[in-house]
Amino acid sequence: MVAITLVHGDITTMRVDAVVNAANNSLLGGGGVDGAIHRAGGPEVLAECRRLRETVLPDGLPTGEAVATTAGRLPAHHVIHTVGPVWDPRADRSELLASAYRQSLAVADELGAATVAFPAISAGAYGWPTADAARIAIRTVREVDPPCDVTFVLFSPEVFAAFQTALAEEG
């Protein structure tokens, strides 16, 4: 069974093989985790994202998919960019959120990553209810059972507490 660790902190400081970026469709930076990763990673991350947009992803990265770039100046080796869904109380998009985790883990496996750090995808600016986002994240990682150690790096005490609860409930 995969080892899951929770950390209250800043994902840009993690010394892991890959950090996951809760990116937007453009891959060109934004707010929250996305902006922090682009700022800390420096111009190398943005340059690779631009190359992806100019070549294989001219329309941007679809929701629920993932792609890797260099980590630039981050202490990690790679950034895995994934686009989580925007919360919509009228539509069940939980499969897209689970897909963002599954696809990120598949990319991590392709990279040979032994350690991966995730943020709480979609639980910030995209408005996903924190407790539900935590349950989906923990459940999906458990179901995939990747050959790497997974750390959830959670910026706020409230999100950290929601992930603690979800981890306890999911075993």
C-alpha positions as CSV (number, residue, x, y, z in Angstrom):
1,M,0.0,0.0,0.0
2,V,1.2,3.5,-0.9
3,A,2.7,5.6,1.9
4,I,0.7,8.9,2.2
5,T,2.1,11.7,4.3
6,L,0.4,15.1,5.0
7,V,2.5,18.2,5.4
8,H,1.3,21.7,6.4
9,G,3.5,23.9,4.3
10,D,4.7,25.3,1.0
11,I,4.8,22.9,-1.9
12,T,7.6,24.9,-3.6
13,T,10.0,23.9,-0.9
14,M,9.6,20.2,-1.2
15,R,12.6,18.1,-2.1
16,V,10.9,15.4,-4.1
17,D,11.2,13.9,-7.5
18,A,8.0,15.6,-8.7
19,V,5.7,18.3,-7.4
20,V,2.2,18.5,-8.9
21,N,1.0,21.9,-10.0
22,A,-2.8,22.7,-9.8
23,A,-2.5,24.5,-13.1
24,N,-5.0,26.3,-15.3
25,N,-5.7,25.2,-18.8
26,S,-3.2,27.7,-20.4
27,L,-0.2,26.3,-18.5
28,L,1.1,29.8,-18.4
29,G,0.8,30.5,-14.7
30,G,-1.9,32.0,-12.6
31,G,-2.8,32.4,-8.9
32,G,-2.5,30.1,-5.9
33,V,-0.3,27.0,-6.2
34,D,0.1,27.6,-10.0
35,G,1.5,31.1,-9.5
36,A,3.7,30.0,-6.6
37,I,5.2,27.2,-8.6
38,H,5.9,29.4,-11.7
39,R,7.5,32.1,-9.5
40,A,9.7,29.7,-7.6
41,G,10.5,27.5,-10.6
42,G,11.6,30.6,-12.6
43,P,11.6,31.2,-16.4
44,E,12.6,27.6,-17.2
45,V,9.2,26.2,-16.2
46,L,7.3,28.9,-18.1
47,A,9.5,28.3,-21.2
48,E,8.7,24.6,-21.2
49,C,5.0,25.3,-20.8
50,R,5.1,27.7,-23.7
51,R,6.9,25.1,-25.8
52,L,4.1,22.6,-25.0
53,R,1.5,25.1,-26.0
54,E,3.3,25.8,-29.3
55,T,3.6,22.1,-30.1
56,V,1.5,19.3,-28.6
57,L,-1.0,21.4,-26.5
58,P,-2.1,24.3,-28.8
59,D,-5.5,24.5,-27.1
60,G,-4.1,24.0,-23.6
61,L,-4.1,21.1,-21.2
62,P,-7.6,19.5,-20.9
63,T,-9.2,19.2,-17.4
64,G,-8.2,15.9,-15.7
65,E,-5.1,15.5,-17.8
66,A,-1.4,15.9,-16.8
67,V,1.9,16.7,-18.4
68,A,5.5,17.1,-17.0
69,T,8.1,19.9,-17.3
70,T,11.3,20.7,-15.7
71,A,11.1,22.1,-12.2
72,G,13.5,24.9,-13.0
73,R,14.8,26.4,-9.7
74,L,12.5,24.3,-7.5
75,P,14.2,21.7,-5.3
76,A,12.1,19.0,-7.0
77,H,13.3,17.4,-10.3
78,H,10.0,17.8,-12.2
79,V,6.7,19.6,-12.2
80,I,3.6,17.7,-13.2
81,H,1.0,20.1,-14.3
82,T,-2.7,19.0,-14.0
83,V,-5.9,20.9,-14.5
84,G,-8.6,20.1,-11.9
85,P,-12.2,20.9,-12.5
86,V,-14.1,24.0,-11.3
87,W,-16.7,23.0,-8.7
88,D,-20.2,23.1,-10.0
89,P,-23.0,22.2,-7.5
90,R,-25.3,21.3,-10.5
91,A,-22.9,18.8,-12.1
92,D,-20.9,15.9,-10.7
93,R,-17.3,16.5,-11.8
94,S,-15.7,14.3,-9.2
95,E,-14.5,11.9,-12.0
96,L,-12.5,14.8,-13.5
97,L,-10.9,15.5,-10.1
98,A,-10.0,11.9,-9.6
99,S,-8.6,11.8,-13.2
100,A,-6.3,14.8,-12.3
101,Y,-4.8,12.6,-9.5
102,R,-4.7,9.4,-11.6
103,Q,-3.1,11.1,-14.6
104,S,-0.5,12.9,-12.4
105,L,0.4,9.6,-10.9
106,A,0.7,8.0,-14.3
107,V,3.1,10.8,-15.4
108,A,5.1,10.4,-12.2
109,D,5.4,6.7,-13.0
110,E,6.6,7.4,-16.5
111,L,9.2,9.8,-15.0
112,G,10.3,7.1,-12.5
113,A,9.5,9.3,-9.6
114,A,9.8,7.7,-6.2
115,T,8.4,10.7,-4.4
116,V,5.5,13.0,-5.4
117,A,4.1,16.0,-3.7
118,F,0.5,17.1,-4.4
119,P,-1.5,20.2,-3.4
120,A,-5.2,20.0,-2.8
121,I,-6.3,20.2,-6.5
122,S,-9.4,22.3,-7.1
123,A,-9.9,23.1,-3.4
124,G,-8.7,26.7,-3.7
125,A,-9.7,29.1,-6.4
126,Y,-11.7,26.4,-8.2
127,G,-14.1,26.3,-5.3
128,W,-14.3,22.5,-4.6
129,P,-15.6,21.9,-1.1
130,T,-12.5,21.0,0.9
131,A,-13.7,17.9,2.7
132,D,-15.0,16.4,-0.6
133,A,-11.8,17.3,-2.4
134,A,-9.7,15.6,0.3
135,R,-11.8,12.4,0.2
136,I,-11.5,12.2,-3.6
137,A,-7.8,12.8,-3.4
138,I,-7.0,10.2,-0.7
139,R,-9.4,7.6,-2.2
140,T,-8.0,8.0,-5.7
141,V,-4.3,7.7,-4.6
142,R,-5.3,4.6,-2.5
143,E,-7.1,3.1,-5.5
144,V,-4.1,3.7,-7.9
145,D,-1.6,2.4,-5.3
146,P,1.3,4.0,-7.1
147,P,4.9,2.7,-6.8
148,C,5.9,6.0,-5.2
149,D,5.5,7.8,-1.9
150,V,2.9,10.5,-1.9
151,T,2.9,13.7,0.2
152,F,0.0,16.1,0.2
153,V,1.4,19.6,0.9
154,L,-1.4,21.7,2.3
155,F,-1.1,25.4,2.7
156,S,-3.8,26.2,5.2
157,P,-4.7,24.6,8.5
158,E,-8.3,24.1,7.4
159,V,-7.3,22.1,4.3
160,F,-4.7,20.2,6.3
161,A,-7.4,19.2,8.9
162,A,-9.7,18.1,6.1
163,F,-7.0,15.9,4.6
164,Q,-6.3,14.4,8.1
165,T,-9.9,13.5,8.4
166,A,-10.1,12.0,4.9
167,L,-6.9,10.0,5.5
168,A,-8.3,8.6,8.8
169,E,-11.6,7.7,7.1
170,E,-10.0,6.1,4.1
171,G,-7.5,4.1,6.2
